[in-house]
Amino acid sequence: MKRIVLSLAAIFAFVATVVPTSAPTTQAQTQNHRSKTEFTESFVFPNDCTGELMDVTDTTVVTCHDQLRADGTFREKCEIVQFVNAVGETSGITFSGTGTFTDEFTATDPCNFKFTNVGSVRLISHGSDVNLILHFDDTVTLDNCVMTVDSNPSADCRGRNQ
């Protein structure tokens, strides 16, 4: 998940360098834009509850609202909803569930931005097998072109053997 946060931060950093510098700052109004994207992905993710890797597939819907203000400040708020299926590579335990995230990106110029990602993924197994609840609270900051990452993921195991 950390690679996803860093990838998103890199994408948003690119957007921050293009968008605020490409719009005239003499405009009196704010420019707004809404977007909605859906995509499917597959990846391997560790399950801290069972100690194994999971093969994960998800369909993700990302809905964003962008705002470019007259002063050149760019702000984007996104809601991310994931519909997730996973299978433990060793145990064969199947999980299904949803993930919900709120992302916020604010850039004042190409060398200064803040990106936050807060959310959780609930992977529920069938019967009495263990359930996995993941929580994410990540912040990526670029301050005078120096990047810092504060990532606080956690896993909560519920069910059998817990």
C-alpha positions as CSV (number, residue, x, y, z in Angstrom):
1,M,0.0,0.0,0.0
2,K,2.9,2.3,0.7
3,R,3.9,2.0,-3.1
4,I,0.4,3.1,-4.0
5,V,0.6,6.1,-1.7
6,L,3.9,7.1,-3.1
7,S,2.7,6.5,-6.7
8,L,-0.3,8.7,-6.0
9,A,1.9,11.4,-4.5
10,A,4.1,11.4,-7.6
11,I,1.1,11.7,-9.9
12,F,-0.3,14.5,-7.8
13,A,3.1,16.2,-7.7
14,F,3.2,16.2,-11.5
15,V,-0.3,17.6,-11.6
16,A,0.8,20.3,-9.1
17,T,3.6,21.4,-11.3
18,V,1.5,21.6,-14.5
19,V,-1.9,22.9,-13.3
20,P,-1.0,25.9,-11.0
21,T,1.7,27.2,-13.4
22,S,-0.4,26.8,-16.5
23,A,-3.4,28.9,-15.5
24,P,-3.4,32.7,-15.5
25,T,-3.5,34.1,-11.9
26,T,-5.3,37.2,-12.9
27,Q,-8.7,35.4,-13.1
28,A,-11.3,36.5,-10.6
29,Q,-13.0,33.2,-10.3
30,T,-12.2,29.7,-9.2
31,Q,-12.1,26.9,-11.8
32,N,-13.9,23.7,-10.7
33,H,-13.8,20.3,-12.2
34,R,-15.4,16.9,-11.3
35,S,-14.2,13.5,-12.5
36,K,-15.2,9.9,-12.0
37,T,-13.0,7.0,-13.0
38,E,-13.4,3.2,-12.6
39,F,-10.7,0.7,-13.0
40,T,-9.8,-2.9,-12.0
41,E,-6.5,-4.1,-10.7
42,S,-4.8,-7.3,-9.4
43,F,-1.9,-7.4,-6.9
44,V,-0.4,-9.5,-4.1
45,F,-0.8,-8.1,-0.5
46,P,0.4,-9.5,2.8
47,N,-2.2,-10.7,5.3
48,D,-0.9,-10.0,8.8
49,C,-3.7,-12.1,10.3
50,T,-2.8,-15.4,8.6
51,G,0.9,-14.7,7.9
52,E,0.5,-15.3,4.2
53,L,0.2,-13.5,0.9
54,M,-3.2,-12.9,-0.7
55,D,-4.0,-12.6,-4.4
56,V,-6.2,-9.5,-4.5
57,T,-8.5,-8.2,-7.2
58,D,-10.5,-5.1,-6.9
59,T,-12.7,-2.7,-8.8
60,T,-12.1,0.9,-7.7
61,V,-14.3,3.9,-8.3
62,V,-12.5,7.3,-7.8
63,T,-14.6,10.5,-7.7
64,C,-12.8,13.7,-7.4
65,H,-13.5,17.4,-7.2
66,D,-10.7,19.7,-8.3
67,Q,-10.5,23.4,-7.6
68,L,-8.0,25.9,-9.1
69,R,-8.2,29.2,-7.3
70,A,-7.4,32.6,-8.7
71,D,-4.4,32.8,-6.5
72,G,-2.9,29.7,-8.2
73,T,-3.6,27.3,-5.3
74,F,-4.8,23.9,-6.5
75,R,-7.0,21.6,-4.3
76,E,-8.3,18.2,-5.0
77,K,-10.6,16.0,-2.8
78,C,-11.3,12.5,-3.8
79,E,-13.5,9.7,-2.5
80,I,-12.3,6.2,-3.4
81,V,-14.5,3.1,-3.1
82,Q,-13.1,-0.3,-3.7
83,F,-14.9,-3.6,-4.1
84,V,-12.3,-6.2,-3.1
85,N,-11.9,-10.0,-3.4
86,A,-8.9,-11.9,-2.1
87,V,-7.6,-15.4,-1.6
88,G,-4.9,-16.6,0.7
89,E,-2.1,-18.2,-1.3
90,T,-1.5,-20.9,1.4
91,S,-4.7,-21.3,3.3
92,G,-7.1,-20.8,0.4
93,I,-9.3,-18.6,2.7
94,T,-11.4,-16.3,0.5
95,F,-12.2,-12.7,1.5
96,S,-14.6,-10.1,0.1
97,G,-15.3,-6.6,1.2
98,T,-15.0,-3.0,0.6
99,G,-12.5,-0.2,1.0
100,T,-13.3,3.5,1.4
101,F,-10.8,6.3,1.4
102,T,-10.8,10.0,1.4
103,D,-7.8,11.7,-0.3
104,E,-7.0,15.4,-0.2
105,F,-4.3,17.1,-2.2
106,T,-3.4,20.8,-1.9
107,A,-0.6,22.5,-3.8
108,T,0.5,26.1,-3.5
109,D,3.3,25.8,-6.1
110,P,5.4,23.1,-7.8
111,C,7.6,22.7,-4.7
112,N,5.0,22.8,-1.9
113,F,2.1,20.4,-1.5
114,K,0.3,18.1,1.0
115,F,-1.4,14.8,0.2
116,T,-3.5,12.9,2.8
117,N,-5.0,9.5,2.4
118,V,-7.3,8.2,5.2
119,G,-9.4,5.0,5.0
120,S,-9.9,1.4,5.6
121,V,-10.5,-1.9,3.9
122,R,-12.7,-4.6,5.4
123,L,-11.9,-8.1,4.2
124,I,-14.5,-10.5,5.5
125,S,-14.0,-14.3,5.2
126,H,-16.7,-16.9,5.1
127,G,-17.7,-18.8,8.3
128,S,-15.4,-18.6,11.3
129,D,-12.2,-17.9,9.4
130,V,-10.3,-14.8,10.4
131,N,-11.4,-11.4,9.1
132,L,-8.9,-8.6,8.2
133,I,-9.6,-4.9,8.8
134,L,-6.9,-2.6,7.4
135,H,-6.6,1.1,8.4
136,F,-4.6,3.7,6.6
137,D,-3.6,7.2,7.6
138,D,-0.9,8.5,5.3
139,T,0.5,12.0,4.7
140,V,3.0,13.0,2.0
141,T,4.3,16.5,2.2
142,L,6.6,18.4,-0.2
143,D,8.0,21.4,1.6
144,N,10.4,23.5,-0.4
145,C,10.9,20.6,-2.7
146,V,11.8,18.2,0.2
147,M,9.4,15.2,0.5
148,T,8.4,13.6,3.7
149,V,6.2,10.6,4.1
150,D,4.2,9.7,7.3
151,S,2.5,6.3,6.8
152,N,0.5,4.6,9.6
153,P,-1.1,1.5,8.3
154,S,-2.5,-1.0,10.8
155,A,-4.2,-4.4,10.7
156,D,-7.0,-5.6,13.0
157,C,-7.6,-9.4,13.0
158,R,-11.0,-10.7,14.1
159,G,-12.5,-14.2,14.2
160,R,-11.0,-17.6,14.7
161,N,-7.6,-18.0,16.3
162,Q,-7.6,-14.4,17.4
